[in-house]
Amino acid sequence: MLQDNAGNEAGTNMNQTNQQPAGDGSSSLMRLQASTPELEDGHEEQVREPAPMSLADLSRKYPSTFVLSGSKGQREVAMTFDDAPDAVFTPLVLDALKKAGVKATFFCVGNRIEAHPDVMRRIVAEGHVVGNHSYSHPNLPKLSDARFREEIQKTDKLIKAYTGYAPSFIRPPYGNITEEQIKWLASQHRRVVNWNVDSLDWKNLNREQVAVNVLAHIGPGAIILQHSGGGVGQDLTGTVQAVPEIVAKLRQDGVRFVTIPGMLGIPQ
């Protein structure tokens, strides 16, 4: 049910379900996943860690540039999917969203756009919004200024080739970003959009676990983090299967689904 109080910053609520089901080790799945570039600094569990200035601190200091949620006065939420496109799970997520009649926001990785142009075209053709998620998914605080800007600008060009525009917002890999990087993005009139509800689907959770992690922590203006692109051995089936349940239950509660630009009132 929709609550007036959204979940913790960057989805770190310790009450969220995080058990991992066993994978099936399908060789055909592994071959498909091998066609998708791996994330430069590894999967979420390998990287997420406390920063010198917390994400909450940065959001409070730069409220117009660094966003964790939308308005608490609107009964609306935004479903967002990171690490797209891939050849396995992004098409399945698109199928689920199409059946549910929901437009979402996909944060796309540049080298994966290059690897899966047909899937990228489908994201755009089906009316979803695309955000910048870097070119190779590095941990941005580790980068030089030049490399950081290259990661953003190179991906802008790739996205623009499909959408006709460079996104006005980015999501840093792992949610990690420095104060100086935020300042540069602000100078470019860009927004950093993280999340306040984390499905924890990157832990290979099943449908029920993903749905509970979302529905138990949802609130007005929530930005929901899920993933639609996996690496070798990663199983996002739970995310795909949870989409219909999340949509149905929130709609019963009178909640609207919007994209990030729709929620924040910013250009695509």
N, C-alpha and C positions, 0 to 999 in steps of 0.2 A: 504494500500500500504506500501511497505517496505521503511522505512526512514533510513537516515544515523545516526540518533540520537535515541538511545534506550530510554525506559521509565525510570522513576525514580527508585532509589534503593528500593528493597523490595516492588515494586508496590504500592507506597504510593501516586501516582499522584491523586490530588483531583478532576481532571476532569473525572475520570473514573465513569462509571455508577454504582450505588449501590442500586437501588430500589429493594425491595423484593416482589415477587409475593406471593399470598396466597397459602398455601399448601392444599392438598386435604384430609389429615387426614386419609388416607387409613389404615384400621386395618391390612390388610395383609402385607402391606409395613412395618408397625411398628413392626410386628412380625419378619420379616426378618432382619430388622435393629437391633433388640434386640439380634440377634445372634452374632453381631460384638462387640468386647470389646470397651467401650467408651474410649476416649482420656483422659489420666490421669488428665491433667490440664485444660480440657475443650476445647471448639471450639475456632477458631481463634479470633473471636470478643471479647472473654472474656480475652484474654491474651496479644495480641499485644500491645506494648507500647514502648516509647523511652527508650533506654538503656544508661548507663553512657557514654560509647563510642559507637558511632553509627556504624551501619553495614558498612556504607561507609568508616568510619575511619578505621575500622578493615581490610577492603578489601585493602585499600591503604597501611596500615602498613604491611600486610602479603599477598602480591599479588600472591605469588606462592602457598599459602595454602588456602586462603579464596576467592572463585570465585563467581562473580555475573553474568558474561556473558562470551561469547567466543570472538573470534577475530572479530573486527569491519571491517576487510578486507575480510571477507567471507560471501557470500550470503547464509547463512544457519542459521537455528534455531533448538532448541531442545525443544520438547514438554515433559514436566515432570508432573507426576501425584503423588500427595502425599496421604498418609493415607491408601494405599492398604494393603492387599486385603479386600474386603467385599463381602457379598453375593448378593448385589443389584446392585450397580453401576459399580464396577470393571468389571464384565462380559459384561456389556453394553458398557463401554469404549473400552474393548478389541474387541468387535464386530465392533465398529465404526472404530477403527484403522486398523483392518484386512481388512475391506472393502475399506478403503482409501489407503492401502498399505504403512502404516507408522509404523516404529519402534520407540518406545518411551522409556523413562526411568521412572520406577516406584520406588518411595521411599516408602519402605514397613516397617510396624510397626510389631515388633516381636510377640506380643500377638495376632495380627490379622492373622499372618502367621500360628500360632498354631490353630486358630479358623477356618481358611478356607484353608486347605492344597490343595484342588482340584483347587481352583482359583489361588493359588500361582503356582502350577504346570503348569497351563495354561499360565500364564504370561511368564514363562521361555520357555515353549514349543513353543510359538508363536514368539520367537526371540527378546523379549524385554529385556532391561537391568534393573538390580535391584540395587538400592542403599539403604543404611542403614538410617532408619528414627527413630531409637531408639526402645526400647522394648515396652514401655507403653505410649509414647508420653508425657513425662513430660516437663515442662519449665526448660531446662537444667541449666540456671544460678542459680536456687534454690537448686541444688543438691550438695551433698558432692562430693569430687573427686572420692571416691570409688564407690558411686552410679552412677555417670556419666559414669565411665569406664565400670561398669557392664551393663548399658543400651546399650552401643555400642557393647561390646564383646559378650553378650548373643545373640543379634540380628545377629551379624556376623556368629555365629555358626548355627543359624536357616537358614539363607540365604544360607550358604555354603552347607547345606544338599540338597538343590534343584539345585543350580547352579554349585557346585563343587569348588567355590572360595568365599572368603570373599571380599566384595566390597572394592575398593580403595578410595571410597568417601562416605561422609555422608551428609545428610541435617538435621540440627537441627530443632526440632519441633518449629513452629511459627517463624522460622528463627533466634531464639535467642541463643546466645552463648557468653561465656566470653573469654577474651584474654588468660587466663590460659588454658582453654579447647582447644583453637586453638593451643597453644604451644604443648600440649600433643599429639594432633592429628598429628601435624607436625612431632613430634618425632617418630610417628608410620608410617610415610610416607603416611599419609591420607590427602585427600583434603576435604574441606568444600564447598559444592556447594549450593548456594542459588539461586536467580533469579533476573531478572531486568524487567520482565513483569508479572504483577499479574492480572489474570482474575477476581479476586474477586468472584469466583464462590461459595466460602464458605458462601456467603450471600444469597444463594438460588435464584440466578439470572436465568432469562430465556435465551433461545438460543441467541436472538439478543443482549442482554446485555453482555453476556459472549464474543461473537464474537467481539463486538465493543471494549470492554476493551482490548482484545488481539490485534486486527488489527490496532487500532488507536495508539498503543504504541510500535509496533514492530520495530526492527532495525536489521542490520547485527550482527550475533552472539548472538541474543537474547535467553535467557533461560526463557521459559514460565512456569509459575506456574498454574497448575490446580489440581483438586482433583478427585480421583476415589474411595474414601471410605468415607462414611458418618456415622453419628451417628443417634440415634433415632430422628425422626422429621426433619432430614436434607434432602434436595432435590437437587440432583446434575443432574437432568434431563437436565438442560440448558447446562451443560458441555458436556454431551453425544451428544446432538443435535447440538452443535456448532462445533464439531470436523470436520465434512465434509465441512462446510463452511470455516473454518479457513484454512484447507488443500488446498481446491480448489483455494481460492483467493491468497494464498501465492505461490502456484505452478504457477499460471498464471503470477506472478511477477518474476518468475525465481528463486525461493527460494528452497533450498534443506532442507530436514528434516533429522536430524542426532541424534544420542544418545549422552549423556554426554561424555562418553569415546571417541567417534568419534570426537566430537567438541573440546575437550581439549587435545586430544592426550595422554590419560592416560589409564592404564589397567582397565579392568572392575572391 
